[in-house]
């Protein structure tokens, strides 16, 4: 379990999902990105997940990436360190339903 530590020297990081794919569909990809997000939240104050240019996120991807991420870190860490940006209505609904 990852816990929240205050450190003002840490930076922010943005993951641009459009650089990965405009369609995020597989559990394998979700697991790979989840591990990358965990690494980034350990070394950054805030991690922005930018979905600009992403049209589709499947339930399988969202569950593997975001639901399991929420289970891995504390709720305080999730709320404090992760921000979703530029999610269209469809992507937002899929992510919310996975959580």
C-alpha positions as a Python dict, from the first residue, in 0.01 Angstrom:
ca = {
    (1, 'X'): (0, 0, 0),
    (2, 'X'): (131, 343, -91),
    (3, 'X'): (80, 615, 168),
    (4, 'X'): (87, 991, 133),
    (5, 'X'): (404, 1177, 230),
    (6, 'X'): (432, 1555, 220),
    (7, 'X'): (733, 1669, 21),
    (8, 'X'): (728, 2009, -144),
    (9, 'X'): (1032, 1928, -361),
    (10, 'X'): (839, 1685, -581),
    (11, 'X'): (724, 1772, -929),
    (12, 'X'): (417, 1690, -1137),
    (13, 'X'): (389, 1449, -1428),
    (14, 'X'): (131, 1425, -1707),
    (15, 'X'): (52, 1101, -1884),
    (16, 'X'): (-80, 1178, -2232),
    (17, 'X'): (-302, 884, -2319),
    (18, 'X'): (-335, 1001, -2681),
    (19, 'X'): (35, 916, -2722),
    (20, 'X'): (-48, 560, -2618),
    (21, 'X'): (-362, 515, -2830),
    (22, 'X'): (-693, 690, -2908),
    (23, 'X'): (-859, 362, -2807),
    (24, 'X'): (-763, 203, -2474),
    (25, 'X'): (-898, -147, -2475),
    (26, 'X'): (-701, -432, -2325),
    (27, 'X'): (-641, -550, -1970),
    (28, 'X'): (-271, -595, -2052),
    (29, 'X'): (-242, -229, -2151),
    (30, 'X'): (-438, -126, -1841),
    (31, 'X'): (-200, -322, -1616),
    (32, 'X'): (106, -172, -1785),
    (33, 'X'): (-26, 183, -1747),
    (34, 'X'): (-132, 117, -1385),
    (35, 'X'): (226, 20, -1299),
    (36, 'X'): (351, 335, -1471),
    (37, 'X'): (105, 551, -1275),
    (38, 'X'): (214, 391, -947),
    (39, 'X'): (577, 466, -1031),
    (40, 'X'): (487, 827, -1114),
    (41, 'X'): (286, 889, -796),
    (42, 'X'): (578, 764, -589),
    (43, 'X'): (810, 1024, -745),
    (44, 'X'): (575, 1317, -813),
    (45, 'X'): (349, 1539, -607),
    (46, 'X'): (68, 1518, -865),
    (47, 'X'): (4, 1294, -1166),
    (48, 'X'): (-229, 1421, -1436),
    (49, 'X'): (-401, 1165, -1657),
    (50, 'X'): (-482, 1352, -1978),
    (51, 'X'): (-737, 1187, -2208),
    (52, 'X'): (-741, 1452, -2480),
    (53, 'X'): (-765, 1272, -2814),
    (54, 'X'): (-887, 946, -2657),
    (55, 'X'): (-1226, 838, -2791),
    (56, 'X'): (-1272, 495, -2631),
    (57, 'X'): (-1183, 334, -2300),
    (58, 'X'): (-1317, -17, -2246),
    (59, 'X'): (-1450, -148, -1917),
    (60, 'X'): (-1170, -406, -1913),
    (61, 'X'): (-900, -140, -1948),
    (62, 'X'): (-1061, 89, -1689),
    (63, 'X'): (-1102, -190, -1435),
    (64, 'X'): (-745, -316, -1476),
    (65, 'X'): (-595, 31, -1468),
    (66, 'X'): (-805, 248, -1238),
    (67, 'X'): (-1001, 12, -1015),
    (68, 'X'): (-690, -187, -929),
    (69, 'X'): (-494, 136, -887),
    (70, 'X'): (-751, 257, -635),
    (71, 'X'): (-712, -74, -450),
    (72, 'X'): (-332, -42, -449),
    (73, 'X'): (-304, 310, -306),
    (74, 'X'): (-495, 469, -21),
    (75, 'X'): (-799, 677, -104),
    (76, 'X'): (-617, 985, 31),
    (77, 'X'): (-328, 926, -209),
    (78, 'X'): (-564, 868, -500),
    (79, 'X'): (-754, 1191, -433),
    (80, 'X'): (-444, 1399, -360),
    (81, 'X'): (-212, 1278, -630),
    (82, 'X'): (-423, 1181, -932),
    (83, 'X'): (-623, 1414, -1154),
    (84, 'X'): (-819, 1318, -1466),
    (85, 'X'): (-810, 1574, -1748),
    (86, 'X'): (-1001, 1608, -2075),
    (87, 'X'): (-1225, 1304, -2039),
    (88, 'X'): (-1517, 1301, -2280),
    (89, 'X'): (-1857, 1191, -2147),
    (90, 'X'): (-1811, 830, -2259),
    (91, 'X'): (-1462, 793, -2113),
    (92, 'X'): (-1572, 958, -1788),
    (93, 'X'): (-1868, 719, -1748),
    (94, 'X'): (-1650, 413, -1809),
    (95, 'X'): (-1389, 525, -1556),
    (96, 'X'): (-1652, 609, -1293),
    (97, 'X'): (-1824, 273, -1340),
    (98, 'X'): (-1490, 93, -1297),
    (99, 'X'): (-1422, 267, -969),
}
